[in-house]
Amino acid sequence: MDVRQLQYFIEVAKQGSFTKASQALHLSQPALSKMIRNLETELDVTLLDRSKKQIHLTDSGKVVYEQAQRVMGMMDDLTSSLYDTVHLKKGTIHFGLPPLIGTLFFPEIIAEFRKRYPGLSIKISEFGAIKVERTVEDGDNDLGVTVGPVDDTLFHSYPLNKEPMKVALPYHHPLAHRETIKLAELRDEKFIFFHEDFAMHEMIRQQCIEKGFEPDVELETSQWDFMVEMIGANIGIAILPQSICERISTPKVTSIPLTDPVIPWDLQIIMRKDRYQSYAARAFLEFIQTHKS
């Protein structure tokens, strides 16, 4: 049984005549009659009462007619849904986004994307970059944002933003009025770090170790604004991306460029390799790349 058989049977039932149905379908009457006979043979029932001038449905024919209409309705829905999906009229994007990065870069991008594609929804999962990578790897998210370097055996990666890190410290700190600060000069400082599931946590720790010291972490948090308040309260210092430092508004905290080494904050959009990506996810990626500042 195929969809055409059901379509032709429905038309014969509606018209009550093979002649009229063949005209409506632009099909020869013998071909149409053979198609209906094949359907009856396959189902092992008689669908049409042909004993009178006007064709009528048998009891079995009424059942098949009702179900065939449902099948054709579902096929129409399927066609419409596929059209809407391909033409980005509907769909869902699962997006892994660290809260810090979301705050800095995505409000306007998401707002403009929703205006362009009102039928598409974005389901955002907020995690640190390390967990975002796991969710994309496991298929829980279509794409996500992480901090490079990226494992190119697992992911396709696309650059989002790259900027230097700076040292945020209390305004009255002895190093606060320097033009630059070397990382090794911070060996005796107390640090405020992001939590371990933030990529910056291990990245900064490893850079300190390479300079010959284990950082003395006084406090860990997931909130950059709380971190800034703690710096202002003289709890410790932090190494933060330039974008965050530019948002510091309190006069109690200043930020100084970090040198030797210059630690880049390299943001990458990632997609899992060897996995199907929906039209909606691909459109979102293209939109981000086009509209990133």
Residue pairs with C-beta under 8 A, 6 or more apart in sequence:
1 39
1 42
1 43
3 71
3 72
3 75
4 35
5 35
5 36
5 38
5 39
6 39
6 68
6 71
6 72
7 72
8 21
8 25
8 27
8 32
8 35
8 36
9 36
9 39
9 47
9 64
9 65
9 68
10 65
10 68
10 69
10 72
11 21
11 24
11 25
12 18
12 21
12 32
12 36
12 48
12 55
13 48
13 55
13 57
13 61
13 65
14 21
15 21
15 24
16 54
16 55
16 56
17 54
17 55
18 29
18 32
18 33
18 36
18 55
19 29
21 32
22 28
22 29
22 31
22 32
25 32
36 47
36 48
39 47
40 46
40 47
40 48
43 60
43 64
45 58
45 60
45 61
45 64
46 58
46 60
46 61
47 57
47 58
47 60
47 61
47 64
47 65
48 55
48 56
48 57
48 58
48 61
49 55
49 56
49 57
49 58
49 61
57 65
81 90
83 89
84 90
84 119
85 91
85 278
85 279
85 280
86 279
88 117
88 119
88 120
88 279
88 280
88 283
89 119
90 119
90 120
91 119
91 120
91 121
91 278
91 279
91 280
92 120
92 121
92 122
92 123
92 280
93 120
93 121
93 122
93 123
93 142
93 143
93 278
93 280
93 281
93 284
94 123
94 125
94 140
94 141
94 142
94 281
95 122
95 123
95 124
95 125
95 141
95 142
95 143
95 144
95 284
96 124
96 125
96 127
96 131
96 132
96 135
96 136
96 140
96 141
96 143
96 144
96 145
97 106
97 124
97 125
97 126
97 132
97 144
97 145
98 126
98 127
98 128
98 129
98 132
98 145
98 146
98 198
99 126
99 222
100 194
100 198
100 224
100 244
101 129
101 145
101 267
102 124
102 126
104 243
104 244
105 160
105 161
105 243
105 267
105 292
105 293
108 291
109 287
109 288
109 291
109 292
110 122
112 287
112 291
113 120
113 122
113 284
113 287
113 291
114 120
114 122
116 287
117 280
117 283
120 280
120 283
120 284
122 284
125 132
125 135
125 140
125 141
127 135
127 197
128 194
128 195
128 196
128 197
128 198
128 199
128 222
129 145
129 146
129 147
129 197
129 198
129 199
129 200
130 146
130 196
130 197
130 198
130 199
130 202
131 197
132 141
132 144
132 145
132 146
132 270
133 144
133 146
133 151
133 155
133 270
135 141
135 144
136 142
136 143
136 144
136 155
136 270
136 271
136 272
137 154
137 155
137 272
139 272
139 275
142 271
142 277
142 278
142 281
142 284
143 269
143 270
143 271
143 277
143 281
143 284
143 285
144 269
144 270
145 160
145 267
145 268
145 269
145 270
146 199
146 267
146 268
146 270
147 199
147 200
147 203
147 265
147 266
147 267
147 268
148 157
148 266
148 267
148 268
149 266
150 157
150 268
150 270
153 273
154 272
154 273
155 270
155 271
155 272
155 273
156 270
156 271
156 272
156 273
157 268
157 269
157 270
158 268
158 269
158 270
158 271
158 285
158 288
158 289
159 266
159 267
159 268
159 269
160 267
160 268
160 269
160 288
160 292
161 243
161 265
161 267
161 292
161 293
162 264
162 265
162 266
162 267
163 241
163 242
163 243
163 264
163 265
164 241
164 242
164 257
164 258
164 262
164 263
164 264
164 265
165 204
165 239
165 240
165 241
165 242
165 258
165 262
165 263
165 264
165 265
166 239
166 240
166 241
166 242
166 245
166 255
166 256
166 257
166 258
167 175
167 181
167 186
167 237
167 238
167 239
167 255
167 256
167 257
167 258
168 227
168 228
168 231
168 237
168 238
168 239
168 240
168 244
168 245
168 248
168 253
168 254
168 255
169 175
169 176
169 231
169 237
169 238
169 253
169 254
169 255
169 256
170 176
170 231
170 232
170 234
170 237
170 252
170 253
170 254
171 251
171 252
171 253
171 254
173 237
175 181
175 185
175 256
176 254
176 256
178 256
179 256
179 257
180 256
180 257
180 258
180 259
181 256
181 257
181 258
181 259
182 258
182 259
182 260
183 207
183 208
183 211
183 258
183 259
183 260
183 261
183 263
184 211
184 212
184 213
184 260
186 208
186 215
186 237
187 208
187 211
187 212
187 213
188 216
189 216
189 236
189 237
190 216
190 217
190 218
190 235
190 236
190 237
191 204
191 215
191 216
191 217
191 218
191 236
191 237
191 238
191 239
192 217
192 218
192 219
192 220
192 221
192 227
192 230
192 231
192 235
192 236
192 237
192 238
193 200
193 201
193 204
193 205
193 215
193 217
193 219
193 220
193 221
193 238
194 200
194 201
194 220
194 221
194 222
194 224
194 227
195 201
195 220
195 221
195 222
196 202
196 220
198 222
200 239
200 241
200 265
201 220
203 263
204 215
204 239
204 263
205 214
205 215
207 261
207 263
208 214
208 215
210 261
218 235
218 236
219 227
219 230
219 235
219 236
221 227
221 230
224 240
224 244
227 238
227 240
228 238
228 248
228 250
228 253
229 250
230 236
231 237
231 238
231 252
231 253
232 250
232 252
232 253
233 252
239 258
239 263
240 255
241 265
242 255
242 265
243 265
245 255
248 254
248 255
269 285
269 288
269 289
271 277
271 281
271 285
